[in-house]
Amino acid sequence: MSSAVVSTSAAQGRPFVFVEEDAGVCPQPSGAELCAEGRPPQRAFLTSVFSSSKDARLAGVTSASQLAVRPAPEMVSSGVAAMDALTGGLPRGCLTEICGPASSGRTTLLLAALAAATGRGECSVLVDASDSLDPQSAAAAGVDLDRLLWVRCGENSPEKSLEQLLRATDLLLESGGFGLIALDLGDLPEQAARRIPLTTWFRFRRAVEHTPTVLLAVERQSIAGSCSSLLVKLGLVKLGVMRMGESGNRANETSMDSQFALPTHAQLLTELEITAELVRSRLDRKPVRSAEITFASKTAWAG
Amino acid sequence: MFACIFVPNFPVAAVFRAEPELRARAVAIFEGTPPLEKVFAVNESATRVGITPGMAKAQAELCSELTLRPRSLLQESVTHAALLDCAQSFSPCVEDAAADMALVDLEGMESLFGSLLKIAHSLFRRAADLGLDANVAVASNPDVAQLAARGFTGVTVIPSGQEAESLGSLPVEVLFAGWDENKDREGKKKEEGQREKSADLLATLERWGIRNLRALAALPEIALSERLGQDGLRLQQLARGAASRTLVPVEAPAVFEEAIELEYPIVLLEPLAFLLNRLLDQVCARLAARALNTQELRLTLALQNLAGVDPQLETFGIPSESDALHNEAHAPARHFISGRQSQFCRTLRLPLPMLDAKLFLKLLQLDLNAHPPGAPIQKIHLAAEPARPRSAQGCLFLPPSPEPEKLELTLARIAGLVGEPRVGSVELLDTHRAEGFRMRRFTPEAALKIDCQKAAEGKSAIAALRLFRPLLRATVTLENGELARVVCLKKKEVQGNVLWKTGPWRSSGDWWEREAWARDEWDIALQNADSVALYRLVHDLLGGSWFVEGTYD
């Protein structure tokens, strides 16, 4: 019997019985010989004895030697089905970054996430660095405004706004109890946003770990580095425009480059087609291959 | 059975309740109009150094060890209220016998609180928790309890049938102690005739050699009535413990106020916080004694008016009217000037009934940091509006929500960071005007919609508009009446040739008001340095200016 077999059986919690092959040759094992560091008699065999019902119960138990594997975080809906299909949703207790240039759909995705969170009955917070939230858009997106706490930072100086945002975020993470805390850094200049030290992001990530809070950061470019568990990059593909034809029929024109013969007031912006690329996901052990999807976001008046 | 809670030397006890650090010192209370102020009450330490009631204040000031305090009817009033709270925390049947005494009917209380001795000790402890150094006596009738509380210190329980024996050793002066101190609420003394009568009776008993209640009880009734009349018989009945009467219960108003007048005005907020902590502890203890919470705290500070100008209403620390409308949580600070003092008022409204003195202190500190009084403080008055405690049943399946106490503190801190009107939840107004919303207090409990909306599966996202605040002024170049180029000086990335446009969409409103508005809106696409971006361009028809309102993002 080898010590490895003994230790494995002990780790798995299985009782074991030493069976001697030849009682006349091998001496009876004594207590000293059966300690973890001692070597058992060479000709003693180890036989594990357990019932079939115990086998089934122990099937889901992870042995101590395998506890290095972290349990996967709970995923919640981002409010956009295509995004859920791409990323699996937004992870609780982790930092998620959504980045992209202007008109790439960042705010659309942000409001959809807020709508989903408030729709689940959770209290959510939007820490708005540039005071850029449009309450009408939020209401149209389905955000429950009674459950949304809006912190409007927007001072004249980006540095002051950033300081307010970071301090408010610290206070909110310390308070706890929120389903989603969203940081909107979309309109901050990149130089100012990059000044946030990585230790701050690390502190945020540690504060939200092991809590049911989703921490979501919206910005122009990724600035949290390895602190974020999920990084999604957005971009605008094309617009959807509804126009009135000469015969009075409505027609959808999806190309921005086409020459419209009709006056501008006969056209209506109806849709933005957005592409989303999953750049990084630390939620799975195996590295993610860059995946990309496209989804459409309709304007509020498009119906 | 009845219990009596008596606070000896009540004016001094009221001062000690407000300033506990004076207990170990010689203290004298004075009253009257200067320069004829006289010592009104002293504690034992002051008596030992030779200070007596009736002494002139100027004479008492010669003693260096003595601490003098003016008599404060306000402090005595709140101390009396605390005494009633202590009594009512045990029984609903309480008689307000005097400013320094409360009588409690203990009928049926033994099954709740234990034996009579246990009840007496509990009363004693509760009074001590409220800052009252009281005597507690329990007896079979209110008068015996009253006499025992006046005569014996600490806790006394007189079994039924042993009244005469227990009271026998008390001096006869204890029968008349209540007559002199039995004043009405406004402190007016009874008629002088009553005082003279009691003095005569006492003098007569002293002449007869009657020193204690045992001797008085042993006198023959007929002879006593012939010489002293009905008053004498009544006194003898009291001495024997045979008088009986019913309690006259009072419904004390649920007023929870604490106040303190300062000897020297304080300037800094740190010592103010120390005093507020003490007042909050006392108020919360009184609320806890009545099993109540509070949902509103009113702090009134009497300030020293240093300017000496004509009285006028000042607006120090008052937010704008629109802010006051937007933010319902905090009433604006109010300044009222009368004479040489002005009053500074702050009201703290809580989202839920709470009872946490430390939280209240923190919230008041944050509020005062944001709205400082601006003048030295001479008097502090704190009032709490009582409310029934909230009842909430926990559930495993409810979504997580922040704790109300933590949330309130967090919101106060964030408000100190970004400003009160810039944190809260949004309420849309019934208007098409731009920025048609207002901020209000964030109260997640108000969101009563429990049923969750369905997830966004199968439902497309709504394109959002991202606003620029303030609006970006734009310079628009027209070619043949069409939008050709847009330039924003304040934001470099918002400029370029107009690649595509749709509109204009006209909206207007409030033409009957002074703040009428009319605008044309365009949706345009501009070529940025690296991508194309969609903007909403606004033409103000009344002013003629062009603005970039926001980005479709």
Boltz contact constraints between the chains, C-beta under 6 A:
constraints:
  - contact:
      token1: [A, 77]
      token2: [B, 455]
      max_distance: 6.0
  - contact:
      token1: [A, 79]
      token2: [B, 456]
      max_distance: 6.0
  - contact:
      token1: [A, 80]
      token2: [B, 461]
      max_distance: 6.0
  - contact:
      token1: [A, 81]
      token2: [B, 457]
      max_distance: 6.0
  - contact:
      token1: [A, 101]
      token2: [B, 531]
      max_distance: 6.0
  - contact:
      token1: [A, 102]
      token2: [B, 533]
      max_distance: 6.0
  - contact:
      token1: [A, 102]
      token2: [B, 551]
      max_distance: 6.0
  - contact:
      token1: [A, 103]
      token2: [B, 533]
      max_distance: 6.0
  - contact:
      token1: [A, 103]
      token2: [B, 534]
      max_distance: 6.0
  - contact:
      token1: [A, 103]
      token2: [B, 551]
      max_distance: 6.0
  - contact:
      token1: [A, 103]
      token2: [B, 552]
      max_distance: 6.0
  - contact:
      token1: [A, 103]
      token2: [B, 553]
      max_distance: 6.0
  - contact:
      token1: [A, 106]
      token2: [B, 553]
      max_distance: 6.0
  - contact:
      token1: [A, 107]
      token2: [B, 464]
      max_distance: 6.0
  - contact:
      token1: [A, 107]
      token2: [B, 466]
      max_distance: 6.0
  - contact:
      token1: [A, 107]
      token2: [B, 553]
      max_distance: 6.0
  - contact:
      token1: [A, 108]
      token2: [B, 461]
      max_distance: 6.0
  - contact:
      token1: [A, 108]
      token2: [B, 463]
      max_distance: 6.0
  - contact:
      token1: [A, 108]
      token2: [B, 464]
      max_distance: 6.0
  - contact:
      token1: [A, 111]
      token2: [B, 464]
      max_distance: 6.0
  - contact:
      token1: [A, 112]
      token2: [B, 461]
      max_distance: 6.0
  - contact:
      token1: [A, 119]
      token2: [B, 452]
      max_distance: 6.0
  - contact:
      token1: [A, 119]
      token2: [B, 453]
      max_distance: 6.0
  - contact:
      token1: [A, 120]
      token2: [B, 399]
      max_distance: 6.0
  - contact:
      token1: [A, 120]
      token2: [B, 452]
      max_distance: 6.0
  - contact:
      token1: [A, 121]
      token2: [B, 399]
      max_distance: 6.0
  - contact:
      token1: [A, 121]
      token2: [B, 452]
      max_distance: 6.0
  - contact:
      token1: [A, 122]
      token2: [B, 399]
      max_distance: 6.0
  - contact:
      token1: [A, 123]
      token2: [B, 401]
      max_distance: 6.0
  - contact:
      token1: [A, 123]
      token2: [B, 444]
      max_distance: 6.0
  - contact:
      token1: [A, 131]
      token2: [B, 469]
      max_distance: 6.0
  - contact:
      token1: [A, 132]
      token2: [B, 466]
      max_distance: 6.0
  - contact:
      token1: [A, 132]
      token2: [B, 467]
      max_distance: 6.0
  - contact:
      token1: [A, 134]
      token2: [B, 465]
      max_distance: 6.0
  - contact:
      token1: [A, 134]
      token2: [B, 467]
      max_distance: 6.0
  - contact:
      token1: [A, 135]
      token2: [B, 426]
      max_distance: 6.0
  - contact:
      token1: [A, 135]
      token2: [B, 428]
      max_distance: 6.0
  - contact:
      token1: [A, 135]
      token2: [B, 437]
      max_distance: 6.0
  - contact:
      token1: [A, 137]
      token2: [B, 464]
      max_distance: 6.0
  - contact:
      token1: [A, 137]
      token2: [B, 465]
      max_distance: 6.0
  - contact:
      token1: [A, 140]
      token2: [B, 462]
      max_distance: 6.0
  - contact:
      token1: [A, 141]
      token2: [B, 462]
      max_distance: 6.0
  - contact:
      token1: [A, 145]
      token2: [B, 425]
      max_distance: 6.0
  - contact:
      token1: [A, 145]
      token2: [B, 426]
      max_distance: 6.0
  - contact:
      token1: [A, 146]
      token2: [B, 425]
      max_distance: 6.0
  - contact:
      token1: [A, 146]
      token2: [B, 446]
      max_distance: 6.0
  - contact:
      token1: [A, 146]
      token2: [B, 447]
      max_distance: 6.0
  - contact:
      token1: [A, 147]
      token2: [B, 444]
      max_distance: 6.0
  - contact:
      token1: [A, 147]
      token2: [B, 447]
      max_distance: 6.0
  - contact:
      token1: [A, 148]
      token2: [B, 425]
      max_distance: 6.0
  - contact:
      token1: [A, 149]
      token2: [B, 442]
      max_distance: 6.0
  - contact:
      token1: [A, 150]
      token2: [B, 426]
      max_distance: 6.0
  - contact:
      token1: [A, 151]
      token2: [B, 414]
      max_distance: 6.0
  - contact:
      token1: [A, 151]
      token2: [B, 423]
      max_distance: 6.0
  - contact:
      token1: [A, 152]
      token2: [B, 422]
      max_distance: 6.0
  - contact:
      token1: [A, 153]
      token2: [B, 418]
      max_distance: 6.0
  - contact:
      token1: [A, 164]
      token2: [B, 417]
      max_distance: 6.0
  - contact:
      token1: [A, 164]
      token2: [B, 418]
      max_distance: 6.0
  - contact:
      token1: [A, 167]
      token2: [B, 417]
      max_distance: 6.0
  - contact:
      token1: [A, 168]
      token2: [B, 414]
      max_distance: 6.0
  - contact:
      token1: [A, 171]
      token2: [B, 410]
      max_distance: 6.0
  - contact:
      token1: [A, 171]
      token2: [B, 413]
      max_distance: 6.0
  - contact:
      token1: [A, 171]
      token2: [B, 414]
      max_distance: 6.0
  - contact:
      token1: [A, 175]
      token2: [B, 402]
      max_distance: 6.0
  - contact:
      token1: [A, 175]
      token2: [B, 406]
      max_distance: 6.0
  - contact:
      token1: [A, 175]
      token2: [B, 410]
      max_distance: 6.0
  - contact:
      token1: [A, 177]
      token2: [B, 400]
      max_distance: 6.0
  - contact:
      token1: [A, 177]
      token2: [B, 401]
      max_distance: 6.0
  - contact:
      token1: [A, 177]
      token2: [B, 402]
      max_distance: 6.0
  - contact:
      token1: [A, 212]
      token2: [B, 400]
      max_distance: 6.0
  - contact:
      token1: [A, 256]
      token2: [B, 500]
      max_distance: 6.0
  - contact:
      token1: [A, 264]
      token2: [B, 501]
      max_distance: 6.0
  - contact:
      token1: [A, 264]
      token2: [B, 502]
      max_distance: 6.0
  - contact:
      token1: [A, 264]
      token2: [B, 503]
      max_distance: 6.0
  - contact:
      token1: [A, 267]
      token2: [B, 502]
      max_distance: 6.0
  - contact:
      token1: [A, 269]
      token2: [B, 502]
      max_distance: 6.0
  - contact:
      token1: [A, 269]
      token2: [B, 523]
      max_distance: 6.0
  - contact:
      token1: [A, 272]
      token2: [B, 463]
      max_distance: 6.0
  - contact:
      token1: [A, 296]
      token2: [B, 460]
      max_distance: 6.0
  - contact:
      token1: [A, 297]
      token2: [B, 461]
      max_distance: 6.0
  - contact:
      token1: [A, 297]
      token2: [B, 463]
      max_distance: 6.0
  - contact:
      token1: [A, 298]
      token2: [B, 460]
      max_distance: 6.0
  - contact:
      token1: [A, 299]
      token2: [B, 463]
      max_distance: 6.0
  - contact:
      token1: [A, 300]
      token2: [B, 462]
      max_distance: 6.0
